[in-house]
Every structure is written in structure tokens, then in C-alpha cells.
Amino acid sequence: MTSSGFPWLTALIVLPLLGAATVWALPRSQRRIVRHVAFAFSIVELALAVGALLAFDTSASGTHQLSETHAWISSFGVSYAVGVDGVGLALVLLSVVLVPLVILAAWREQDGDLDRLRHYVALVLLLEVFMVAVFAARDVFLFYVLFEAMLIPVYFMIGVFGGVHRRYAAVKFLLFSLAGGLIMLVGVIALYLQGPGGPQGFLIDNLVGADIPVTTGRWLFAAFFIAFAIKAPMFPVHTWLPDAAENAPAGTSVLLVGVLDKVGTFGMLTLCLPLFPEASRWAAPAVIVLAVISILYGGLLAIGQKDLMRLIAYTSVSHFGVIVLGIFAFTSVSVAGSSFYMVNHGLSTGGLFLLAGYLVRRRGSQQIADFGGLQKVTPVLAGLFLTVGLSALSLPGMSTFVSEYLVLIGTYARHRPAAVAAVVVVILAALYILLTYQRIFTGPVRTGLETTPDLSTREKWAVAPLVAIMLVLGFYPAPALDLVREPAKVTLELIGVQDVPAVAAQNAAATEGSNK
């Protein structure tokens, strides 16, 4: 059953799968065009996503659209059901924007070994399949399958193509993710038993509002939340991320931190809250405390990092704390801000990882101490790094400022102590971004860096679109906010929480704005 004429979401899922198969099937005599084929598929996927956006009714962004439901394993209640609201569509768009940029940035990687590059870009396209599908899944079991399946390409992208300790990092990533997935599987099965059952028993729409005993609901919430907290990642189950980021290729880190980790916060927003409303309200105070700890802990550890990739990873732990804080603050302003923050974090962190990858490739080292004075040698690289870094610290005029500001004022309207503590993220972000820029790009040029080449045209094109989007949405965020505002209100209705009146949020904004 398809609610719209053209199966947009299925097409978005199938196309990169065909692309991966095509890249893998290229005969040896055609390996020289492997990059062009992969990039072409990713561009067509982006065009298809634009078509889906045009077919989406933004005035009804709180409802799931472009929907399809087909029987899959009816005897177990499993369906192939896809559909997106404004938040899901925004994250799908983020995924399809980042993939061609990752392929473009990896154009000269693998030391010219086209066979290795063929496997890498094919895995990128395969990962795109799962990224799009998981944000569109409307069946709990289908979501779980995709949640686990995306581990496969990431494992190989780290373990085969990563750095010195790639196997350790890949196994650690896999073990953490599988542990969370196993806990979630128990919750998925128990949730089905609590629901209406039948051939469509796993459909999210059929499970929302199910009569679940209070104690059972809290245990189910915990099962899902733990899996999502590991994926996000949140303190204290975040330790796999710095190792993965340190050893993964830069493009892998872009997709891992920029998109895949959003599955955790997306799952909290679209599964934990509507499926377990009472448990979500019950757990909110503890989750908010963990979110604030993540903000402070991630920021403080980022300041002390010597490895550039680990530094960016710890900044993400801090930023994900902000996202989770906004989700569990339970105001429409904070939830909308968190939804927008998921997109903005993907843009800014994706840009940071790409630029860090360029630096590492030129120097042959990830140690910040091995750089210095590059502003004089590579002015374009320095300028882009500073611009993307300013976005990461939420400078006014950049899109991240809008989303972070919404989270803070929305949280302040209901949880003032948590919001006041979270404001420290602004200071920490300024420290770890500006100090890093100072160490790498200012001062005298370090020996051996005098002839470092600046960015090529291809490398500029891999980063420029991200900067352009961050600037456009910074000055004109309305298109993105139109996608996430209504889903936030629907979420509050589903969990049975009365929204804070708009005037209260505006009054809070005045106070929080002065702090900012």
C-alpha cells in the first residue's frame, strides 16, 4: 500500500544499493571509472531526495508522508513500512548530502589502489542504503534490522581502511553496538507481546498508545534507551567513539558521527517517547542529568586532546548531550531545536572531519603538536577550518547557533538549572575550537610544512557546500524549522506533556540571550 503515487523512499533505498552492486561488479579493465560511477549514483540519489522534498507537504510536517506499507513476514507481525515526518526527511536529506562529498573527498585515497578504493566507495553507498532506510522505517522490527545491519559496512570501513589500531577500534565499535542491539532486541520482542499483535503487530502506529503496565513500560524504555545512548553516544557508554574516530578514515568518521550517531537521538525522539510516554516522563530527570554530564565531560576532554580526530569525537559527545537535553526537556521549542541540531551537527562535524582528513594527509600525523603556522602556507584550508570551527562553537550567523539557542531557551523554560549548566558548552566550545586553530594554523611555520599544498579545487568542492548550507540556514533557518516545528508539537501530545506557553519561552529567551 502506497499513500503517494511514486515510491520515493523505496527508490531512495534501492538506488544506492544498485550503485554499490555496480561498483563491485565493474570489471578490472573499468576500475579507473570507479570513482565517477560511485559519485554519479550519489548525485542521482541527491536529486531523487530533492524530488521527495518537493513531494512532501511541509504544512503537515508533523504527519508521516511518502508512506508505503507492504506485508513482509506476516506470521511474525513484520511489515515493510516506511514514511517520514519533517525530522525524518531532514535526516534523510543530511545523509544524501554528505555521501557525495565523502566520495569526492576520498578521490585520491588508498594510495592510488583502485581496487581498494572500489571496495571503500561501494561500502559508502551500501551504508547510504541503511542510513536512508533507518530514518524512514515505520515498523519497529524493520528499524531494529536496519539498526543492526548498518554495523556491517562501518565495521569494514574502520577495520580494513583505518589506521594503525583499526582492528581494535572496529571490534570495540562492534561489541558496544551489538551489546546495545541485543538489549534492544529483548525490548522489541517484549513490546510486540504487549501490543495488539496480528500481521502488522510491529507497526509503530499500531503500538503507540498500547496499554502497557507501568513497570513493564519502564523496563522497555530502558532497553531501547540504552541501545540509543550507546549509538548516540552519551556518557558513560561513549568510549567506543574516540577510538573509532582516531582510527577510521576521515570520510568514515563523517558518516559515523555526522549521520549514524543521529540514529540514537532519532530513536529516542521517534520510538522511546511515543511508545513509552509514562516511562519517558519518569526517566526524564535522570536523562537530563546524564545529558548535562555529557556536555561538560565531552567539552573538557576535547580541550585536553592531543590527537585531532579524538578531539572532534569528544566535541560530538558534548554536542549530543545538548541534543538529548533538548529532547527530554519536553518543550516544543527545545525538541524542535534538538531536531534542527541533529542536522547542523552533521554539517559542522562533517566539515571538521573532512578538513582534519586533509591536514592529516598532508602531514602524515594526527598529532596537533606536529602542526603550526599553516595559515601562512595554506590560507584557504585555514579559512575553511576557522569557518567550520566557528559553526561548531555556534557563532551567531551560523545554523548551529539557531538550534543551540532553541535548545537552551526551551530547556530554560522548564528546567532552569540544567539550562544554566548547559550554557557552559558555549565557553568550552570556544576553547577547544579556537585553541586548536591557534595551535595548527598560527605562529611560525613548523619545519617540514613550508611547502604544504593548499586545497585543490576538488577538495574545496567537498567542503564548500557544507559551509554554504550552514550560512544560509544561519541567516534564514525557516525552511528547516518548518520541517521540525510541527513534529515537536506532535511528540509532546504523544507523551502527554503540556507545552510551555510561547510567552514563557520568550521571557526565558531574554535571560538566556544575555548569558549567550
Secondary structure as the mmCIF struct_conf table of DSSP 4:
data_model
#
loop_
_struct_conf.conf_type_id
_struct_conf.id
_struct_conf.beg_label_comp_id
_struct_conf.beg_label_asym_id
_struct_conf.beg_label_seq_id
_struct_conf.end_label_comp_id
_struct_conf.end_label_asym_id
_struct_conf.end_label_seq_id
STRN STRN1 THR A 2 THR A 2
BEND BEND1 SER A 3 PHE A 6
HELX_RH_AL_P HELX_RH_AL_P1 TRP A 8 ALA A 25
HELX_RH_3T_P HELX_RH_3T_P1 ARG A 28 ILE A 33
HELX_RH_AL_P HELX_RH_AL_P2 VAL A 34 ALA A 55
BEND BEND2 PHE A 56 PHE A 56
HELX_RH_3T_P HELX_RH_3T_P2 THR A 58 ALA A 60
TURN_TY1_P TURN_TY1_P1 SER A 61 GLY A 62
BEND BEND3 THR A 63 THR A 63
STRN STRN2 GLN A 65 ILE A 73
HELX_RH_3T_P HELX_RH_3T_P3 SER A 74 PHE A 76
TURN_TY1_P TURN_TY1_P2 GLY A 77 GLY A 77
STRN STRN3 VAL A 78 VAL A 84
HELX_RH_AL_P HELX_RH_AL_P3 GLY A 86 ALA A 105
TURN_TY1_P TURN_TY1_P3 ALA A 106 ARG A 108
HELX_RH_3T_P HELX_RH_3T_P4 GLN A 110 GLY A 112
HELX_RH_AL_P HELX_RH_AL_P4 LEU A 114 ALA A 136
STRN STRN4 ALA A 137 ALA A 137
STRN STRN5 ASP A 139 ASP A 139
HELX_RH_AL_P HELX_RH_AL_P5 VAL A 140 ALA A 149
TURN_TY1_P TURN_TY1_P4 MET A 150 MET A 150
HELX_RH_AL_P HELX_RH_AL_P6 LEU A 151 GLY A 159
TURN_TY1_P TURN_TY1_P5 VAL A 160 PHE A 161
BEND BEND4 GLY A 162 GLY A 162
TURN_TY1_P TURN_TY1_P6 VAL A 164 HIS A 165
HELX_RH_AL_P HELX_RH_AL_P7 ARG A 166 GLN A 194
BEND BEND5 GLY A 195 GLY A 195
BEND BEND6 GLY A 198 GLY A 198
TURN_TY1_P TURN_TY1_P7 PRO A 199 PHE A 202
STRN STRN6 LEU A 203 LEU A 203
HELX_RH_AL_P HELX_RH_AL_P8 ILE A 204 LEU A 207
TURN_TY1_P TURN_TY1_P8 VAL A 208 GLY A 209
HELX_RH_AL_P HELX_RH_AL_P9 VAL A 214 LYS A 231
TURN_TY1_P TURN_TY1_P9 ALA A 232 PRO A 233
TURN_TY1_P TURN_TY1_P10 PHE A 235 PRO A 236
BEND BEND7 VAL A 237 VAL A 237
TURN_TY1_P TURN_TY1_P11 THR A 239 THR A 239
HELX_RH_AL_P HELX_RH_AL_P10 TRP A 240 ASN A 247
BEND BEND8 ALA A 248 ALA A 248
HELX_RH_AL_P HELX_RH_AL_P11 ALA A 250 LEU A 255
HELX_RH_PI_P HELX_RH_PI_P1 LEU A 256 LEU A 260
TURN_TY1_P TURN_TY1_P12 ASP A 261 ASP A 261
HELX_RH_AL_P HELX_RH_AL_P12 LYS A 262 GLY A 267
HELX_RH_PI_P HELX_RH_PI_P2 MET A 268 CYS A 272
HELX_RH_AL_P HELX_RH_AL_P13 LEU A 273 LEU A 275
HELX_RH_AL_P HELX_RH_AL_P14 PRO A 277 ILE A 303
TURN_TY1_P TURN_TY1_P13 GLY A 304 GLY A 304
BEND BEND9 LYS A 306 LYS A 306
STRN STRN7 ASP A 307 ASP A 307
HELX_RH_AL_P HELX_RH_AL_P15 LEU A 308 PHE A 328
TURN_TY1_P TURN_TY1_P14 ALA A 329 ALA A 329
HELX_RH_AL_P HELX_RH_AL_P16 SER A 332 ARG A 363
BEND BEND10 GLY A 364 GLY A 364
STRN STRN8 GLN A 367 GLN A 367
HELX_RH_3T_P HELX_RH_3T_P5 ILE A 368 ASP A 370
HELX_RH_AL_P HELX_RH_AL_P17 LEU A 374 VAL A 377
HELX_RH_AL_P HELX_RH_AL_P18 PRO A 379 ALA A 392
TURN_TY1_P TURN_TY1_P15 LEU A 393 SER A 394
TURN_TY1_P TURN_TY1_P16 PRO A 396 GLY A 397
BEND BEND11 MET A 398 MET A 398
HELX_RH_AL_P HELX_RH_AL_P19 SER A 399 TYR A 412
TURN_TY1_P TURN_TY1_P17 ALA A 413 ARG A 414
HELX_RH_AL_P HELX_RH_AL_P20 ARG A 416 ALA A 422
TURN_TY1_P TURN_TY1_P18 VAL A 423 VAL A 423
HELX_RH_AL_P HELX_RH_AL_P21 VAL A 424 PHE A 441
BEND BEND12 THR A 442 PRO A 444
HELX_LH_PP_P HELX_LH_PP_P1 VAL A 445 ARG A 446
TURN_TY1_P TURN_TY1_P19 THR A 447 GLY A 448
TURN_TY1_P TURN_TY1_P20 GLU A 450 THR A 451
HELX_RH_AL_P HELX_RH_AL_P22 THR A 457 PHE A 475
HELX_RH_AL_P HELX_RH_AL_P23 ALA A 478 ILE A 495
TURN_TY1_P TURN_TY1_P21 GLY A 496 GLY A 496
HELX_LH_PP_P HELX_LH_PP_P2 GLN A 498 PRO A 501
HELX_RH_AL_P HELX_RH_AL_P24 ALA A 502 ASN A 515
#
